[in-house]
Amino acid sequence: MIEVYFDGASAGNPGPSGAGVFINFKDGTVEENSITLPPMSNHEAEYEAFIWALKRCTELGFTHVSFRTDSQLIDDAVEKQFVRNPLYKPYLEQALSLINQFDLFYLKWIPSKSNRNADRLARLAIPKQKRA
């Protein structure tokens, strides 16, 4: 089963933002994605990274996926299928809709030190935006 690591980063609240998605295919190959986002909060950037990763996995035809995040907010929201902040409700609804397309889906919270690749990719997208 492939492992998908995702993270969002923001230089301000809101501020220039980026998303990072690191896919480990478990066959010795990986895919690295650094996505520039419009100005938003860090939590919004994390949701954007999650949704981008879900869409990428459906594009690649994956039916069994294991996601990793250092965002307790997203991990809790997916587990409970509920968010308190109305700003995040559309993000969660979109994510849950995409999750339903997989035959087998896992989401696991990991410490930030274990999510360094996705964090690096998210931060790489921020300077790109500042130069634009």
N, CA, C and O atoms as CSV, one atom per row, in Angstrom:
chain,resi,resn,atom,element,x,y,z
A,1,MET,N,N,0.848,-1.180,0.000
A,1,MET,CA,C,0.000,0.000,0.000
A,1,MET,C,C,0.894,1.244,0.000
A,1,MET,O,O,1.849,1.328,0.771
A,2,ILE,N,N,0.580,2.193,-0.857
A,2,ILE,CA,C,1.369,3.413,-0.916
A,2,ILE,C,C,1.144,4.244,0.339
A,2,ILE,O,O,0.111,4.131,0.999
A,3,GLU,N,N,2.127,5.080,0.655
A,3,GLU,CA,C,2.003,6.013,1.769
A,3,GLU,C,C,2.070,7.424,1.221
A,3,GLU,O,O,2.949,7.753,0.425
A,4,VAL,N,N,1.133,8.256,1.655
A,4,VAL,CA,C,1.042,9.633,1.197
A,4,VAL,C,C,1.210,10.554,2.392
A,4,VAL,O,O,0.425,10.511,3.339
A,5,TYR,N,N,2.234,11.380,2.338
A,5,TYR,CA,C,2.506,12.359,3.387
A,5,TYR,C,C,2.120,13.726,2.847
A,5,TYR,O,O,2.470,14.065,1.716
A,6,PHE,N,N,1.401,14.516,3.639
A,6,PHE,CA,C,1.016,15.851,3.173
A,6,PHE,C,C,1.183,16.867,4.290
A,6,PHE,O,O,1.122,16.542,5.476
A,7,ASP,N,N,1.400,18.128,3.863
A,7,ASP,CA,C,1.535,19.215,4.824
A,7,ASP,C,C,1.249,20.526,4.114
A,7,ASP,O,O,1.395,20.642,2.898
A,8,GLY,N,N,0.842,21.500,4.895
A,8,GLY,CA,C,0.636,22.850,4.398
A,8,GLY,C,C,1.510,23.798,5.186
A,8,GLY,O,O,1.887,23.513,6.323
A,9,ALA,N,N,1.832,24.928,4.579
A,9,ALA,CA,C,2.644,25.943,5.239
A,9,ALA,C,C,2.150,27.317,4.808
A,9,ALA,O,O,1.687,27.514,3.685
A,10,SER,N,N,2.265,28.260,5.739
A,10,SER,CA,C,1.843,29.620,5.455
A,10,SER,C,C,2.830,30.589,6.082
A,10,SER,O,O,3.265,30.398,7.218
A,11,ALA,N,N,3.184,31.635,5.334
A,11,ALA,CA,C,4.084,32.668,5.840
A,11,ALA,C,C,3.225,33.850,6.283
A,11,ALA,O,O,3.243,34.910,5.658
A,12,GLY,N,N,2.486,33.660,7.348
A,12,GLY,CA,C,1.564,34.674,7.857
A,12,GLY,C,C,0.221,34.046,8.138
A,12,GLY,O,O,0.006,32.864,7.872
A,13,ASN,N,N,-0.668,34.833,8.669
A,13,ASN,CA,C,-1.995,34.299,9.009
A,13,ASN,C,C,-3.060,35.343,8.711
A,13,ASN,O,O,-3.432,36.083,9.622
A,14,PRO,N,N,-3.569,35.446,7.494
A,14,PRO,CA,C,-3.159,34.634,6.337
A,14,PRO,C,C,-1.880,35.174,5.711
A,14,PRO,O,O,-1.426,36.275,6.022
A,15,GLY,N,N,-1.327,34.385,4.841
A,15,GLY,CA,C,-0.126,34.792,4.130
A,15,GLY,C,C,0.140,33.872,2.965
A,15,GLY,O,O,-0.592,32.905,2.755
A,16,PRO,N,N,1.188,34.161,2.200
A,16,PRO,CA,C,1.562,33.285,1.093
A,16,PRO,C,C,1.679,31.853,1.605
A,16,PRO,O,O,2.245,31.611,2.671
A,17,SER,N,N,1.144,30.918,0.846
A,17,SER,CA,C,1.048,29.546,1.341
A,17,SER,C,C,1.466,28.523,0.296
A,17,SER,O,O,1.532,28.802,-0.901
A,18,GLY,N,N,1.746,27.323,0.804
A,18,GLY,CA,C,2.113,26.232,-0.072
A,18,GLY,C,C,1.645,24.906,0.496
A,18,GLY,O,O,1.377,24.779,1.690
A,19,ALA,N,N,1.553,23.923,-0.384
A,19,ALA,CA,C,1.180,22.571,0.004
A,19,ALA,C,C,2.269,21.623,-0.474
A,19,ALA,O,O,2.842,21.796,-1.550
A,20,GLY,N,N,2.540,20.620,0.348
A,20,GLY,CA,C,3.517,19.611,-0.017
A,20,GLY,C,C,2.905,18.224,0.071
A,20,GLY,O,O,2.246,17.886,1.055
A,21,VAL,N,N,3.127,17.428,-0.956
A,21,VAL,CA,C,2.611,16.050,-0.987
A,21,VAL,C,C,3.753,15.142,-1.428
A,21,VAL,O,O,4.322,15.301,-2.508
A,22,PHE,N,N,4.068,14.189,-0.563
A,22,PHE,CA,C,5.139,13.236,-0.811
A,22,PHE,C,C,4.518,11.846,-0.866
A,22,PHE,O,O,3.943,11.377,0.116
A,23,ILE,N,N,4.637,11.189,-2.018
A,23,ILE,CA,C,4.042,9.862,-2.198
A,23,ILE,C,C,5.158,8.831,-2.290
A,23,ILE,O,O,6.041,8.916,-3.143
A,24,ASN,N,N,5.094,7.851,-1.384
A,24,ASN,CA,C,6.050,6.745,-1.375
A,24,ASN,C,C,5.336,5.524,-1.968
A,24,ASN,O,O,4.424,4.965,-1.359
A,25,PHE,N,N,5.763,5.130,-3.151
A,25,PHE,CA,C,5.114,4.031,-3.858
A,25,PHE,C,C,5.518,2.661,-3.324
A,25,PHE,O,O,4.965,1.646,-3.747
A,26,LYS,N,N,6.465,2.622,-2.412
A,26,LYS,CA,C,6.912,1.389,-1.764
A,26,LYS,C,C,7.619,0.429,-2.716
A,26,LYS,O,O,7.826,-0.738,-2.383
A,27,ASP,N,N,7.988,0.918,-3.897
A,27,ASP,CA,C,8.747,0.092,-4.835
A,27,ASP,C,C,10.100,0.733,-5.122
A,27,ASP,O,O,10.777,0.385,-6.089
A,28,GLY,N,N,10.479,1.673,-4.267
A,28,GLY,CA,C,11.727,2.396,-4.455
A,28,GLY,C,C,11.553,3.732,-5.145
A,28,GLY,O,O,12.518,4.487,-5.272
A,29,THR,N,N,10.337,4.047,-5.598
A,29,THR,CA,C,10.094,5.327,-6.250
A,29,THR,C,C,9.214,6.205,-5.366
A,29,THR,O,O,8.416,5.725,-4.561
A,30,VAL,N,N,9.394,7.509,-5.550
A,30,VAL,CA,C,8.590,8.489,-4.827
A,30,VAL,C,C,8.159,9.576,-5.800
A,30,VAL,O,O,8.748,9.749,-6.867
A,31,GLU,N,N,7.131,10.297,-5.414
A,31,GLU,CA,C,6.675,11.467,-6.171
A,31,GLU,C,C,6.635,12.634,-5.215
A,31,GLU,O,O,6.057,12.527,-4.134
A,32,GLU,N,N,7.242,13.757,-5.595
A,32,GLU,CA,C,7.266,14.953,-4.772
A,32,GLU,C,C,6.488,16.055,-5.460
A,32,GLU,O,O,6.712,16.346,-6.635
A,33,ASN,N,N,5.565,16.671,-4.719
A,33,ASN,CA,C,4.728,17.742,-5.269
A,33,ASN,C,C,4.788,18.955,-4.346
A,33,ASN,O,O,4.559,18.854,-3.140
A,34,SER,N,N,5.098,20.084,-4.933
A,34,SER,CA,C,5.155,21.358,-4.227
A,34,SER,C,C,4.171,22.293,-4.918
A,34,SER,O,O,4.388,22.696,-6.061
A,35,ILE,N,N,3.082,22.639,-4.218
A,35,ILE,CA,C,1.973,23.344,-4.843
A,35,ILE,C,C,1.835,24.742,-4.234
A,35,ILE,O,O,1.659,24.887,-3.024
A,36,THR,N,N,1.917,25.759,-5.082
A,36,THR,CA,C,1.732,27.131,-4.627
A,36,THR,C,C,0.249,27.397,-4.416
A,36,THR,O,O,-0.585,27.054,-5.254
A,37,LEU,N,N,-0.068,28.018,-3.275
A,37,LEU,CA,C,-1.456,28.333,-2.922
A,37,LEU,C,C,-1.613,29.839,-2.758
A,37,LEU,O,O,-0.628,30.540,-2.524
A,38,PRO,N,N,-2.836,30.344,-2.878
A,38,PRO,CA,C,-3.057,31.758,-2.600
A,38,PRO,C,C,-2.888,32.032,-1.102
A,38,PRO,O,O,-2.798,31.092,-0.313
A,39,PRO,N,N,-2.843,33.295,-0.706
A,39,PRO,CA,C,-2.733,33.610,0.721
A,39,PRO,C,C,-3.875,32.980,1.529
A,39,PRO,O,O,-5.048,33.098,1.176
A,40,MET,N,N,-3.497,32.312,2.617
A,40,MET,CA,C,-4.463,31.658,3.500
A,40,MET,C,C,-3.772,31.312,4.806
A,40,MET,O,O,-2.569,31.525,4.957
A,41,SER,N,N,-4.535,30.779,5.749
A,41,SER,CA,C,-3.965,30.361,7.030
A,41,SER,C,C,-3.257,29.011,6.876
A,41,SER,O,O,-3.441,28.309,5.882
A,42,ASN,N,N,-2.457,28.668,7.862
A,42,ASN,CA,C,-1.755,27.388,7.852
A,42,ASN,C,C,-2.737,26.214,7.832
A,42,ASN,O,O,-2.524,25.241,7.109
A,43,HIS,N,N,-3.813,26.302,8.624
A,43,HIS,CA,C,-4.792,25.208,8.651
A,43,HIS,C,C,-5.472,25.036,7.293
A,43,HIS,O,O,-5.704,23.914,6.844
A,44,GLU,N,N,-5.785,26.149,6.649
A,44,GLU,CA,C,-6.377,26.057,5.314
A,44,GLU,C,C,-5.390,25.416,4.338
A,44,GLU,O,O,-5.781,24.603,3.501
A,45,ALA,N,N,-4.120,25.780,4.445
A,45,ALA,CA,C,-3.095,25.200,3.569
A,45,ALA,C,C,-2.979,23.696,3.800
A,45,ALA,O,O,-2.771,22.938,2.853
A,46,GLU,N,N,-3.112,23.260,5.053
A,46,GLU,CA,C,-3.062,21.827,5.335
A,46,GLU,C,C,-4.243,21.102,4.693
A,46,GLU,O,O,-4.080,20.020,4.128
A,47,TYR,N,N,-5.425,21.699,4.781
A,47,TYR,CA,C,-6.591,21.089,4.118
A,47,TYR,C,C,-6.400,21.059,2.606
A,47,TYR,O,O,-6.723,20.062,1.959
A,48,GLU,N,N,-5.877,22.144,2.038
A,48,GLU,CA,C,-5.631,22.179,0.594
A,48,GLU,C,C,-4.653,21.075,0.187
A,48,GLU,O,O,-4.837,20.435,-0.848
A,49,ALA,N,N,-3.627,20.853,0.986
A,49,ALA,CA,C,-2.662,19.791,0.704
A,49,ALA,C,C,-3.342,18.428,0.756
A,49,ALA,O,O,-3.102,17.581,-0.104
A,50,PHE,N,N,-4.179,18.216,1.746
A,50,PHE,CA,C,-4.898,16.949,1.900
A,50,PHE,C,C,-5.796,16.693,0.698
A,50,PHE,O,O,-5.781,15.599,0.133
A,51,ILE,N,N,-6.567,17.682,0.309
A,51,ILE,CA,C,-7.481,17.526,-0.822
A,51,ILE,C,C,-6.704,17.306,-2.119
A,51,ILE,O,O,-7.091,16.481,-2.946
A,52,TRP,N,N,-5.609,18.044,-2.294
A,52,TRP,CA,C,-4.788,17.850,-3.494
A,52,TRP,C,C,-4.266,16.424,-3.532
A,52,TRP,O,O,-4.282,15.785,-4.584
A,53,ALA,N,N,-3.801,15.917,-2.392
A,53,ALA,CA,C,-3.261,14.556,-2.320
A,53,ALA,C,C,-4.341,13.509,-2.617
A,53,ALA,O,O,-4.087,12.535,-3.325
A,54,LEU,N,N,-5.536,13.713,-2.076
A,54,LEU,CA,C,-6.640,12.788,-2.349
A,54,LEU,C,C,-6.955,12.750,-3.844
A,54,LEU,O,O,-7.137,11.680,-4.425
A,55,LYS,N,N,-7.015,13.929,-4.453
A,55,LYS,CA,C,-7.300,13.998,-5.889
A,55,LYS,C,C,-6.196,13.333,-6.699
A,55,LYS,O,O,-6.476,12.634,-7.672
A,56,ARG,N,N,-4.951,13.543,-6.306
A,56,ARG,CA,C,-3.826,12.950,-7.029
A,56,ARG,C,C,-3.893,11.423,-6.974
A,56,ARG,O,O,-3.629,10.747,-7.968
A,57,CYS,N,N,-4.241,10.897,-5.826
A,57,CYS,CA,C,-4.345,9.441,-5.684
A,57,CYS,C,C,-5.480,8.868,-6.530
A,57,CYS,O,O,-5.348,7.774,-7.077
A,58,THR,N,N,-6.591,9.594,-6.644
A,58,THR,CA,C,-7.675,9.107,-7.508
A,58,THR,C,C,-7.244,9.187,-8.975
A,58,THR,O,O,-7.572,8.298,-9.761
A,59,GLU,N,N,-6.508,10.251,-9.353
A,59,GLU,CA,C,-5.994,10.361,-10.723
A,59,GLU,C,C,-5.085,9.188,-11.069
A,59,GLU,O,O,-5.106,8.683,-12.191
A,60,LEU,N,N,-4.288,8.760,-10.092
A,60,LEU,CA,C,-3.355,7.662,-10.311
A,60,LEU,C,C,-4.040,6.295,-10.236
A,60,LEU,O,O,-3.413,5.267,-10.493
A,61,GLY,N,N,-5.319,6.288,-9.885
A,61,GLY,CA,C,-6.085,5.046,-9.863
A,61,GLY,C,C,-5.894,4.197,-8.615
A,61,GLY,O,O,-6.203,3.006,-8.627
A,62,PHE,N,N,-5.399,4.781,-7.554
A,62,PHE,CA,C,-5.198,4.029,-6.319
A,62,PHE,C,C,-6.527,3.756,-5.639
A,62,PHE,O,O,-7.396,4.626,-5.583
A,63,THR,N,N,-6.678,2.560,-5.130
A,63,THR,CA,C,-7.889,2.200,-4.383
A,63,THR,C,C,-7.589,1.922,-2.922
A,63,THR,O,O,-8.496,1.919,-2.089
A,64,HIS,N,N,-6.314,1.687,-2.604
A,64,HIS,CA,C,-5.878,1.434,-1.229
A,64,HIS,C,C,-4.779,2.442,-0.895
A,64,HIS,O,O,-3.703,2.411,-1.492
A,65,VAL,N,N,-5.048,3.330,0.054
A,65,VAL,CA,C,-4.091,4.387,0.380
A,65,VAL,C,C,-3.942,4.544,1.885
A,65,VAL,O,O,-4.872,4.300,2.653
A,66,SER,N,N,-2.754,4.954,2.278
A,66,SER,CA,C,-2.463,5.238,3.673
A,66,SER,C,C,-1.867,6.640,3.744
A,66,SER,O,O,-0.776,6.887,3.230
A,67,PHE,N,N,-2.583,7.542,4.377
A,67,PHE,CA,C,-2.163,8.937,4.479
A,67,PHE,C,C,-1.526,9.200,5.827
A,67,PHE,O,O,-1.894,8.590,6.831
A,68,ARG,N,N,-0.551,10.130,5.845
A,68,ARG,CA,C,0.129,10.541,7.063
A,68,ARG,C,C,0.084,12.064,7.160
A,68,ARG,O,O,0.323,12.760,6.173
A,69,THR,N,N,-0.221,12.575,8.347
A,69,THR,CA,C,-0.259,14.016,8.566
A,69,THR,C,C,0.233,14.355,9.961
A,69,THR,O,O,0.076,13.571,10.898
A,70,ASP,N,N,0.831,15.530,10.087
A,70,ASP,CA,C,1.175,16.027,11.419
A,70,ASP,C,C,0.128,17.028,11.914
A,70,ASP,O,O,0.323,17.689,12.935
A,71,SER,N,N,-0.978,17.131,11.184
A,71,SER,CA,C,-2.068,18.026,11.560
A,71,SER,C,C,-3.091,17.290,12.425
A,71,SER,O,O,-3.874,16.476,11.935
A,72,GLN,N,N,-3.064,17.592,13.707
A,72,GLN,CA,C,-4.051,17.000,14.613
A,72,GLN,C,C,-5.452,17.461,14.228
A,72,GLN,O,O,-6.416,16.710,14.379
A,73,LEU,N,N,-5.572,18.694,13.730
A,73,LEU,CA,C,-6.860,19.252,13.319
A,73,LEU,C,C,-7.509,18.377,12.238
A,73,LEU,O,O,-8.685,18.031,12.345
A,74,ILE,N,N,-6.753,18.026,11.214
A,74,ILE,CA,C,-7.302,17.221,10.123
A,74,ILE,C,C,-7.542,15.791,10.584
A,74,ILE,O,O,-8.578,15.206,10.266
A,75,ASP,N,N,-6.614,15.229,11.317
A,75,ASP,CA,C,-6.788,13.866,11.808
A,75,ASP,C,C,-8.070,13.743,12.635
A,75,ASP,O,O,-8.855,12.817,12.430
A,76,ASP,N,N,-8.282,14.670,13.563
A,76,ASP,CA,C,-9.487,14.651,14.396
A,76,ASP,C,C,-10.756,14.866,13.567
A,76,ASP,O,O,-11.762,14.187,13.769
A,77,ALA,N,N,-10.693,15.821,12.632
A,77,ALA,CA,C,-11.869,16.136,11.815
A,77,ALA,C,C,-12.307,14.930,10.976
A,77,ALA,O,O,-13.500,14.642,10.878
A,78,VAL,N,N,-11.353,14.237,10.380
A,78,VAL,CA,C,-11.692,13.073,9.555
A,78,VAL,C,C,-12.219,11.947,10.436
A,78,VAL,O,O,-13.199,11.288,10.089
A,79,GLU,N,N,-11.573,11.730,11.564
A,79,GLU,CA,C,-12.019,10.659,12.459
A,79,GLU,C,C,-13.439,10.901,12.971
A,79,GLU,O,O,-14.255,9.981,13.013
A,80,LYS,N,N,-13.728,12.149,13.361
A,80,LYS,CA,C,-15.045,12.477,13.915
A,80,LYS,C,C,-16.053,12.881,12.842
A,80,LYS,O,O,-17.255,12.954,13.098
A,81,GLN,N,N,-15.540,13.143,11.628
A,81,GLN,CA,C,-16.350,13.653,10.521
A,81,GLN,C,C,-17.091,14.916,10.939
A,81,GLN,O,O,-18.274,15.092,10.647
A,82,PHE,N,N,-16.366,15.788,11.630
A,82,PHE,CA,C,-16.949,17.016,12.166
A,82,PHE,C,C,-15.851,18.052,12.390
A,82,PHE,O,O,-14.746,17.726,12.823
A,83,VAL,N,N,-16.178,19.304,12.086
A,83,VAL,CA,C,-15.310,20.431,12.434
A,83,VAL,C,C,-16.147,21.487,13.141
A,83,VAL,O,O,-17.307,21.711,12.797
A,84,ARG,N,N,-15.562,22.114,14.106
A,84,ARG,CA,C,-16.249,23.161,14.856
A,84,ARG,C,C,-16.251,24.482,14.087
A,84,ARG,O,O,-17.248,25.204,14.076
A,85,ASN,N,N,-15.124,24.786,13.447
A,85,ASN,CA,C,-14.972,26.056,12.740
A,85,ASN,C,C,-15.666,25.963,11.374
A,85,ASN,O,O,-15.303,25.115,10.559
A,86,PRO,N,N,-16.662,26.825,11.112
A,86,PRO,CA,C,-17.389,26.759,9.834
A,86,PRO,C,C,-16.489,27.007,8.610
A,86,PRO,O,O,-16.839,26.600,7.502
A,87,LEU,N,N,-15.355,27.658,8.794
A,87,LEU,CA,C,-14.419,27.896,7.697
A,87,LEU,C,C,-13.898,26.580,7.127
A,87,LEU,O,O,-13.627,26.490,5.929
A,88,TYR,N,N,-13.755,25.560,7.971
A,88,TYR,CA,C,-13.186,24.292,7.537
A,88,TYR,C,C,-14.225,23.284,7.061
A,88,TYR,O,O,-13.866,22.235,6.525
A,89,LYS,N,N,-15.496,23.584,7.248
A,89,LYS,CA,C,-16.548,22.624,6.885
A,89,LYS,C,C,-16.527,22.247,5.395
A,89,LYS,O,O,-16.605,21.060,5.077
A,90,PRO,N,N,-16.423,23.216,4.470
A,90,PRO,CA,C,-16.369,22.822,3.046
A,90,PRO,C,C,-15.147,21.949,2.725
A,90,PRO,O,O,-15.233,21.037,1.902
A,91,TYR,N,N,-14.019,22.229,3.372
A,91,TYR,CA,C,-12.830,21.403,3.172
A,91,TYR,C,C,-13.094,19.968,3.620
A,91,TYR,O,O,-12.785,19.020,2.899
A,92,LEU,N,N,-13.663,19.814,4.807
A,92,LEU,CA,C,-13.926,18.480,5.325
A,92,LEU,C,C,-14.928,17.736,4.447
A,92,LEU,O,O,-14.743,16.554,4.157
A,93,GLU,N,N,-15.979,18.417,4.027
A,93,GLU,CA,C,-16.978,17.771,3.170
A,93,GLU,C,C,-16.354,17.281,1.869
A,93,GLU,O,O,-16.642,16.174,1.415
A,94,GLN,N,N,-15.503,18.104,1.274
A,94,GLN,CA,C,-14.841,17.704,0.028
A,94,GLN,C,C,-13.911,16.521,0.278
A,94,GLN,O,O,-13.875,15.578,-0.514
A,95,ALA,N,N,-13.164,16.569,1.372
A,95,ALA,CA,C,-12.250,15.472,1.694
A,95,ALA,C,C,-13.009,14.169,1.921
A,95,ALA,O,O,-12.609,13.124,1.409
A,96,LEU,N,N,-14.097,14.220,2.680
A,96,LEU,CA,C,-14.874,13.004,2.945
A,96,LEU,C,C,-15.471,12.430,1.665
A,96,LEU,O,O,-15.548,11.212,1.506
A,97,SER,N,N,-15.887,13.290,0.766
A,97,SER,CA,C,-16.410,12.836,-0.520
A,97,SER,C,C,-15.328,12.110,-1.321
A,97,SER,O,O,-15.591,11.077,-1.938
A,98,LEU,N,N,-14.120,12.650,-1.307
A,98,LEU,CA,C,-13.012,12.010,-2.021
A,98,LEU,C,C,-12.596,10.706,-1.345
A,98,LEU,O,O,-12.286,9.726,-2.022
A,99,ILE,N,N,-12.589,10.693,-0.015
A,99,ILE,CA,C,-12.219,9.494,0.729
A,99,ILE,C,C,-13.150,8.334,0.373
A,99,ILE,O,O,-12.712,7.186,0.299
A,100,ASN,N,N,-14.420,8.629,0.155
A,100,ASN,CA,C,-15.403,7.588,-0.175
A,100,ASN,C,C,-15.119,6.887,-1.493
A,100,ASN,O,O,-15.694,5.834,-1.768
A,101,GLN,N,N,-14.245,7.450,-2.307
A,101,GLN,CA,C,-13.904,6.828,-3.588
A,101,GLN,C,C,-12.880,5.697,-3.446
A,101,GLN,O,O,-12.658,4.936,-4.388
A,102,PHE,N,N,-12.259,5.589,-2.269
A,102,PHE,CA,C,-11.249,4.554,-2.048
A,102,PHE,C,C,-11.888,3.320,-1.431
A,102,PHE,O,O,-12.823,3.422,-0.637
A,103,ASP,N,N,-11.373,2.153,-1.804
A,103,ASP,CA,C,-11.826,0.909,-1.185
A,103,ASP,C,C,-11.275,0.778,0.232
A,103,ASP,O,O,-11.952,0.275,1.129
A,104,LEU,N,N,-10.041,1.238,0.422
A,104,LEU,CA,C,-9.392,1.158,1.717
A,104,LEU,C,C,-8.638,2.461,1.949
A,104,LEU,O,O,-7.788,2.845,1.145
A,105,PHE,N,N,-8.948,3.133,3.042
A,105,PHE,CA,C,-8.348,4.430,3.353
A,105,PHE,C,C,-7.926,4.464,4.807
A,105,PHE,O,O,-8.699,4.119,5.701
A,106,TYR,N,N,-6.686,4.886,5.036
A,106,TYR,CA,C,-6.173,5.093,6.391
A,106,TYR,C,C,-5.640,6.511,6.497
A,106,TYR,O,O,-5.065,7.042,5.547
A,107,LEU,N,N,-5.832,7.113,7.650
A,107,LEU,CA,C,-5.215,8.400,7.966
A,107,LEU,C,C,-4.605,8.261,9.343
A,107,LEU,O,O,-5.274,7.877,10.302
A,108,LYS,N,N,-3.333,8.578,9.426
A,108,LYS,CA,C,-2.617,8.434,10.688
A,108,LYS,C,C,-1.900,9.727,11.025
A,108,LYS,O,O,-1.238,10.321,10.173
A,109,TRP,N,N,-2.034,10.166,12.282
A,109,TRP,CA,C,-1.278,11.316,12.762
A,109,TRP,C,C,0.141,10.871,13.056
A,109,TRP,O,O,0.364,9.814,13.647
A,110,ILE,N,N,1.110,11.694,12.633
A,110,ILE,CA,C,2.520,11.438,12.906
A,110,ILE,C,C,3.151,12.716,13.452
A,110,ILE,O,O,2.642,13.805,13.191
A,111,PRO,N,N,4.236,12.611,14.198
A,111,PRO,CA,C,4.924,13.814,14.668
A,111,PRO,C,C,5.543,14.580,13.493
A,111,PRO,O,O,5.855,14.003,12.451
A,112,SER,N,N,5.709,15.875,13.683
A,112,SER,CA,C,6.262,16.730,12.620
A,112,SER,C,C,7.597,16.217,12.094
A,112,SER,O,O,7.865,16.299,10.895
A,113,LYS,N,N,8.433,15.688,12.982
A,113,LYS,CA,C,9.754,15.206,12.539
A,113,LYS,C,C,9.642,14.046,11.551
A,113,LYS,O,O,10.577,13.792,10.791
A,114,SER,N,N,8.521,13.347,11.553
A,114,SER,CA,C,8.307,12.245,10.613
A,114,SER,C,C,7.670,12.708,9.309
A,114,SER,O,O,7.475,11.913,8.389
A,115,ASN,N,N,7.347,13.994,9.233
A,115,ASN,CA,C,6.676,14.544,8.047
A,115,ASN,C,C,7.563,15.586,7.357
A,115,ASN,O,O,7.059,16.507,6.714
A,116,ARG,N,N,8.851,15.440,7.492
A,116,ARG,CA,C,9.791,16.454,6.986
A,116,ARG,C,C,9.746,16.630,5.475
A,116,ARG,O,O,9.879,17.750,4.982
A,117,ASN,N,N,9.558,15.535,4.726
A,117,ASN,CA,C,9.532,15.659,3.259
A,117,ASN,C,C,8.360,16.512,2.802
A,117,ASN,O,O,8.534,17.405,1.972
A,118,ALA,N,N,7.171,16.253,3.329
A,118,ALA,CA,C,6.002,17.040,2.930
A,118,ALA,C,C,6.139,18.487,3.396
A,118,ALA,O,O,5.758,19.408,2.673
A,119,ASP,N,N,6.673,18.693,4.587
A,119,ASP,CA,C,6.883,20.047,5.100
A,119,ASP,C,C,7.852,20.822,4.210
A,119,ASP,O,O,7.613,21.986,3.888
A,120,ARG,N,N,8.945,20.172,3.814
A,120,ARG,CA,C,9.929,20.806,2.927
A,120,ARG,C,C,9.276,21.222,1.614
A,120,ARG,O,O,9.502,22.329,1.126
A,121,LEU,N,N,8.464,20.331,1.043
A,121,LEU,CA,C,7.796,20.625,-0.225
A,121,LEU,C,C,6.806,21.768,-0.090
A,121,LEU,O,O,6.691,22.597,-0.992
A,122,ALA,N,N,6.089,21.822,1.029
A,122,ALA,CA,C,5.132,22.916,1.256
A,122,ALA,C,C,5.860,24.246,1.366
A,122,ALA,O,O,5.427,25.251,0.801
A,123,ARG,N,N,6.961,24.247,2.093
A,123,ARG,CA,C,7.724,25.495,2.264
A,123,ARG,C,C,8.388,25.947,0.968
A,123,ARG,O,O,8.561,27.145,0.742
A,124,LEU,N,N,8.761,24.995,0.118
A,124,LEU,CA,C,9.350,25.348,-1.179
A,124,LEU,C,C,8.377,26.138,-2.048
A,124,LEU,O,O,8.804,26.960,-2.859
A,125,ALA,N,N,7.098,25.904,-1.894
A,125,ALA,CA,C,6.084,26.578,-2.726
A,125,ALA,C,C,5.907,28.035,-2.322
A,125,ALA,O,O,5.465,28.843,-3.139
A,126,ILE,N,N,6.236,28.388,-1.103
A,126,ILE,CA,C,6.031,29.770,-0.628
A,126,ILE,C,C,6.953,30.762,-1.322
A,126,ILE,O,O,6.462,31.787,-1.796
A,127,PRO,N,N,8.257,30.522,-1.412
A,127,PRO,CA,C,9.116,31.475,-2.121
A,127,PRO,C,C,8.725,31.668,-3.579
A,127,PRO,O,O,8.845,32.770,-4.116
A,128,LYS,N,N,8.256,30.596,-4.225
A,128,LYS,CA,C,7.806,30.715,-5.616
A,128,LYS,C,C,6.717,31.769,-5.724
A,128,LYS,O,O,6.703,32.560,-6.668
A,129,GLN,N,N,5.818,31.780,-4.772
A,129,GLN,CA,C,4.704,32.711,-4.793
A,129,GLN,C,C,5.175,34.138,-4.542
A,129,GLN,O,O,4.662,35.070,-5.160
A,130,LYS,N,N,6.134,34.325,-3.654
A,130,LYS,CA,C,6.630,35.661,-3.332
A,130,LYS,C,C,7.289,36.330,-4.534
A,130,LYS,O,O,7.237,37.553,-4.665
A,131,ARG,N,N,7.912,35.537,-5.418
A,131,ARG,CA,C,8.575,36.087,-6.593
A,131,ARG,C,C,7.597,36.457,-7.704
A,131,ARG,O,O,7.932,37.243,-8.590
A,132,ALA,N,N,6.410,35.902,-7.659
A,132,ALA,CA,C,5.445,36.103,-8.749
A,132,ALA,C,C,4.969,37.521,-8.841
A,132,ALA,O,O,4.156,37.845,-9.706
